[in-house]
């Protein structure tokens, strides 16, 4: 990851992971079953439970704007 960050400092972690999976799947050759397994694996691994909040955030309270007199 460090070497990729050095070469592509503006790339997000999500972009790097997508590019890695695309590369692996693209180089699976003509074996459709292998490509399907890799694709399924990528979709399963896509969900990162550390990024999912355990509880939804409460809505932000709006400030009442008082009309100027």
VOLO-273177 format. One line per field, with one value per residue (C-alpha): y, z, x; residue number from 1; residue in one letter. Coordinates in nm, 3 decimals, decimal comma. Each point is the difference from the previous one (the first is absolute). Layout:
% VOLO-273177
y <- [Y|...]
z <- [Z|...]
x <- [X|...]
seq <- [NUM|...]
type <- [A|...]
END
This chain:
% VOLO-273177
y <- [0,000|0,236|-0,038|0,063|0,309|0,126|-0,044|0,124|0,235|0,120|-0,350|-0,106|-0,339|-0,094|0,086|-0,204|-0,305|0,021|0,026|-0,300|-0,219|0,116|-0,094|-0,345|-0,070|0,134|-0,229|-0,310|-0,095|-0,168|-0,204|0,135|-0,206|0,141|0,355|-0,061|-0,127|0,302|0,236|-0,162|0,024|0,369|0,070|-0,183|0,183|0,334|0,051|0,135|-0,034|0,256|0,270|-0,083|0,200|-0,210|0,251|0,265|0,355|0,219|0,273|0,338|0,263|0,307|0,341|0,206|0,314|0,291|0,266|0,327|0,277]
z <- [0,000|0,077|-0,346|-0,163|0,219|-0,104|-0,370|0,030|0,300|-0,092|-0,031|0,273|0,168|-0,173|-0,342|0,072|0,108|-0,304|-0,233|0,166|-0,035|-0,359|-0,079|0,157|-0,178|-0,333|0,018|0,078|-0,365|-0,196|0,300|0,058|0,317|0,153|-0,090|0,157|0,323|0,017|-0,068|0,272|0,242|-0,081|0,065|0,334|0,113|-0,114|0,319|0,276|0,330|0,163|-0,223|0,080|0,298|0,270|0,049|-0,235|0,081|0,133|-0,238|0,040|0,169|-0,203|0,147|-0,014|-0,189|0,164|-0,243|0,049|0,143]
x <- [0,000|0,288|0,152|-0,338|-0,051|0,344|-0,083|-0,361|-0,028|-0,351|-0,149|-0,238|0,027|-0,324|0,149|0,313|-0,201|-0,227|0,298|0,165|-0,309|-0,052|0,359|-0,033|-0,330|0,127|0,302|-0,203|0,027|-0,276|-0,113|-0,353|-0,049|0,317|-0,104|-0,343|0,157|0,231|-0,289|-0,211|0,291|0,046|-0,367|0,006|0,312|-0,136|-0,200|0,223|-0,181|0,228|-0,149|-0,363|-0,128|-0,161|-0,281|-0,132|0,095|-0,281|-0,115|0,163|-0,210|-0,075|0,041|-0,316|0,070|-0,175|-0,119|0,181|-0,221]
seq <- [1|2|3|4|5|6|7|8|9|10|11|12|13|14|15|16|17|18|19|20|21|22|23|24|25|26|27|28|29|30|31|32|33|34|35|36|37|38|39|40|41|42|43|44|45|46|47|48|49|50|51|52|53|54|55|56|57|58|59|60|61|62|63|64|65|66|67|68|69]
type <- [X|X|X|X|X|X|X|X|X|X|X|X|X|X|X|X|X|X|X|X|X|X|X|X|X|X|X|X|X|X|X|X|X|X|X|X|X|X|X|X|X|X|X|X|X|X|X|X|X|X|X|X|X|X|X|X|X|X|X|X|X|X|X|X|X|X|X|X|X]
END
